[in-house]
């Protein structure tokens, strides 16, 4: 029982990082109506820029801000020159464009930083033990940061004008346009939010494990599974789906080798698509 609870605790920690990635994915899909394959590589980009700042002697908070600003800067450039022109075309064009952006970002990272594994310069501390369970200080930071950001996104969506405009644009874009909503402004702010979440996720993911050029791609697949499980386009479903996927992946290591973790996420995604395509909390979304 203690082992099971430990795996559940580890799964919650992993799910918190996954939730930030899935939340960014579902924000893009909910408003721009396409699955951005580049989002995982934005996570990697944020992690590497945070690494540069950290190795320059900056603390993790300032390093994370550098990673977020890098994600927003480069991601916005790609939005202006790639995704915005493709917005008038069939959505498959945007998906293919995001694949191209992902490859550009990934190979730029490989060219600059190489294939070596890296880690942040943080002090190694003993884990905290309670009730037979073990959790590290970094894991506590990850959970607290993720929940603060998820609460922040909730407040934006529910309590602010721009959040209401985002929800309106996600529900019915044609109706939103005739109610004096500026779609470009809403979409721009949505991208800034999604890219900021990617930057923070990169920092937390690097803090939890190691930094590699493929770290964002590896977590992106689970993020898609989480978004589909919760209902693609539903931010709250993405959060719940991410925690579910994270716990499921961790618990599965009690019975199968860790290399099969991703297969568990895909199995959940396939079952969701077969028996509840709209997801647990989602509604059916029509994509033209």
C-alpha positions in Angstrom: 0.0 0.0 0.0 2.8 2.4 0.8 4.4 1.7 -2.6 1.1 2.4 -4.3 0.7 5.7 -2.5 4.2 6.6 -3.3 3.6 6.0 -7.0 0.4 8.0 -6.8 2.3 10.9 -5.2 4.9 10.7 -7.9 2.1 10.6 -10.5 0.6 13.8 -9.2 3.9 15.5 -9.4 4.4 14.4 -13.0 0.8 15.2 -13.8 1.2 18.8 -12.6 4.0 19.4 -15.2 1.9 17.6 -17.8 -1.1 19.7 -16.9 0.7 22.9 -17.9 1.7 21.4 -21.3 -1.8 20.0 -21.9 -3.4 23.3 -20.9 -1.3 25.1 -23.5 -2.2 22.5 -26.1 -5.9 22.8 -25.4 -5.9 26.6 -25.3 -4.5 26.6 -28.8 -6.9 24.0 -30.1 -9.9 25.6 -28.3 -9.4 29.0 -30.0 -7.3 28.4 -33.1 -8.8 24.9 -33.8 -5.7 23.0 -34.6 -3.3 20.7 -32.6 0.0 22.4 -32.3 2.8 19.8 -32.6 5.3 22.5 -32.0 4.2 23.0 -28.4 6.4 20.3 -27.0 9.5 21.9 -28.6 8.5 25.2 -27.1 8.7 23.4 -23.7 12.3 22.3 -24.6 13.2 25.8 -25.8 12.1 27.3 -22.4 14.1 24.7 -20.5 17.3 25.4 -22.4 17.1 29.2 -22.1 16.4 28.8 -18.4 19.5 26.5 -18.3 21.6 29.3 -19.9 20.4 31.8 -17.3 20.9 29.4 -14.4 24.5 28.6 -15.5 25.1 32.3 -15.6 24.5 32.4 -11.9 20.8 33.4 -11.9 18.4 31.7 -9.5 15.6 29.4 -10.7 12.9 32.1 -10.6 14.8 34.5 -12.8 16.0 31.6 -15.0 12.4 30.6 -15.4 11.4 34.1 -16.5 14.1 34.0 -19.1 12.7 30.7 -20.4 9.2 32.1 -20.5 10.3 35.3 -22.4 12.2 33.2 -24.9 9.2 31.0 -25.5 6.9 34.0 -25.9 9.4 35.8 -28.2 10.2 33.0 -30.6 6.7 31.5 -30.4 5.1 34.8 -31.3 7.5 35.2 -34.3 6.3 31.8 -35.5 2.7 32.8 -34.9 3.1 36.0 -37.0 5.0 34.4 -39.9 3.5 30.9 -39.9 0.3 30.3 -38.1 -1.4 33.6 -38.7 -1.0 33.3 -42.6 -2.2 29.7 -42.4 -5.3 30.6 -40.4 -7.3 31.2 -43.5 -6.5 27.8 -45.0 -7.8 24.4 -43.9 -6.6 23.5 -40.4 -4.5 20.6 -41.6 -2.2 23.3 -43.1 -1.7 24.7 -39.6 -1.0 21.2 -38.2 1.6 20.6 -40.9 3.1 24.0 -40.3 3.4 23.2 -36.6 5.3 20.1 -37.5 7.7 22.2 -39.5 8.1 24.7 -36.6 8.8 21.8 -34.2 11.5 20.5 -36.4 13.1 23.9 -36.9 13.1 24.6 -33.1 14.4 21.1 -32.2 17.2 21.1 -34.7 18.2 24.6 -33.7 18.5 23.3 -30.2 20.6 20.4 -31.4 22.8 22.7 -33.4 23.4 25.1 -30.5 23.5 22.8 -27.4 24.2 19.4 -28.9 22.8 16.1 -27.8 24.3 16.1 -24.3 22.1 15.8 -21.2 22.1 18.8 -18.9 20.7 19.7 -15.4 20.2 22.9 -13.5 22.7 24.0 -10.9 20.6 23.4 -7.8 21.6 22.1 -4.4 21.0 18.4 -3.8 18.9 18.0 -0.7 17.4 15.0 1.1 13.8 14.2 0.5 11.1 14.9 3.1 9.6 11.8 4.6 6.1 11.7 6.0 3.7 8.7 6.7 6.3 6.5 4.9 6.2 8.6 1.7 9.1 10.5 0.2 8.9 13.9 -1.6 11.7 16.2 -2.5 11.8 20.0 -2.2 11.9 20.3 -5.9 8.7 18.2 -6.3 7.0 20.4 -3.7 8.0 23.5 -5.8 6.7 21.8 -8.9 3.3 21.0 -7.4 2.8 24.5 -5.8 3.9 26.3 -9.0 1.6 24.2 -11.2 -1.4 24.7 -9.0 -0.8 28.5 -8.7 -0.6 28.7 -12.5 -3.7 26.6 -13.0 -5.6 28.7 -10.5 -4.3 31.8 -12.4 -5.6 30.5 -15.7 -9.0 29.7 -14.1 -9.3 33.3 -12.8 -8.4 34.7 -16.2 -11.0 32.5 -18.0 -13.7 33.1 -15.4 -13.2 36.6 -14.0 -11.7 38.8 -16.7 -13.1 40.3 -19.9 -10.4 38.7 -22.1 -11.1 35.3 -20.5 -14.8 35.6 -21.4 -13.9 36.7 -24.9 -11.6 33.6 -25.2 -14.5 31.3 -24.1 -16.9 33.1 -26.5 -14.4 32.7 -29.4 -13.9 29.0 -28.6 -17.7 28.4 -28.4 -18.7 30.2 -31.6 -16.2 32.2 -33.6 -18.7 33.6 -36.1 -21.0 34.8 -33.3 -18.0 36.3 -31.4 -17.0 38.4 -34.4 -20.4 40.1 -34.5 -20.4 41.0 -30.8 -17.5 43.4 -31.1 -14.8 40.9 -30.1 -11.4 41.4 -31.8 -10.4 37.9 -32.8 -6.7 38.8 -33.4 -6.3 40.4 -30.0 -7.9 37.4 -28.3 -5.8 34.9 -30.3 -2.6 36.9 -29.6 -3.2 36.9 -25.9 -4.1 33.2 -26.0 -0.8 32.4 -27.7 1.1 34.5 -25.0 -0.6 32.5 -22.3 0.0 29.1 -23.9 3.7 30.0 -24.7 4.2 31.2 -21.1 2.9 27.9 -19.8 5.3 26.1 -22.1 8.2 28.1 -20.7 7.3 27.3 -17.1 6.7 23.7 -17.9 10.1 23.5 -19.5 11.7 24.8 -16.3 9.7 22.4 -14.1 10.3 19.4 -16.3 14.1 20.1 -16.3 13.9 20.5 -12.5 12.2 17.1 -12.2 14.4 15.2 -14.5 17.1 16.1 -17.0 17.3 18.5 -20.0 17.5 16.9 -23.4 16.6 18.1 -26.9 13.7 15.6 -27.0 12.2 16.2 -23.6 9.4 18.3 -24.9 8.5 15.9 -27.7 8.4 13.0 -25.1 5.9 14.8 -22.9 3.9 16.2 -25.8 2.4 12.8 -26.6 1.2 12.4 -23.0 -0.1 16.0 -23.1 -2.2 15.2 -26.2 -3.6 12.1 -24.4 -4.4 14.2 -21.4 -6.2 16.9 -23.5 -8.2 14.3 -25.3 -9.1 12.5 -22.1 -10.4 15.7 -20.5 -12.1 16.9 -23.7 -9.9 18.7 -26.3 -10.5 22.4 -26.0 -11.6 22.2 -22.4 -9.0 23.7 -20.1 -10.4 22.2 -16.9 -10.6 18.8 -18.6 -7.0 19.1 -19.6 -5.9 19.7 -16.0 -7.9 16.7 -14.7 -6.8 14.5 -17.7 -3.2 15.4 -17.0 -3.3 14.3 -13.4 -5.1 11.1 -14.4 -2.5 10.3 -17.1 0.4 11.2 -14.7 -0.9 8.9 -12.0 -1.7 6.1 -14.4 1.7 6.2 -16.0 3.5 6.1 -12.6 1.3 3.3 -11.2 1.8 1.2 -14.3 5.6 1.0 -13.4 4.6 -1.2 -10.5 3.6 -3.9 -13.1 5.5 -3.1 -16.3 9.0 -1.7 -17.1 9.1 2.2 -17.2 9.6 2.1 -21.0 5.9 1.2 -21.3 4.7 4.3 -19.5 3.9 6.1 -22.8 1.9 3.1 -24.0 -0.4 3.5 -21.0 -1.1 7.1 -22.0 -1.9 6.1 -25.6 -4.1 3.2 -24.4 -6.1 5.7 -22.3 -6.3 8.0 -25.3 -7.4 5.3 -27.7 -10.1 4.1 -25.3 -11.3 7.6 -24.9 -11.5 8.2 -28.6 -13.4 4.9 -29.1 -16.0 5.2 -26.3 -16.2 8.9 -25.5 -14.6 11.0 -28.3 -15.7 14.3 -26.6 -13.6 13.4 -23.5 -14.8 13.2 -19.9 -15.5 16.9 -19.5 -15.6 18.0 -23.2 -18.2 18.7 -25.8 -17.9 17.6 -29.4 -15.8 20.1 -31.4 -16.3 20.5 -35.1 -13.2 21.4 -37.0 -13.5 22.8 -40.5 
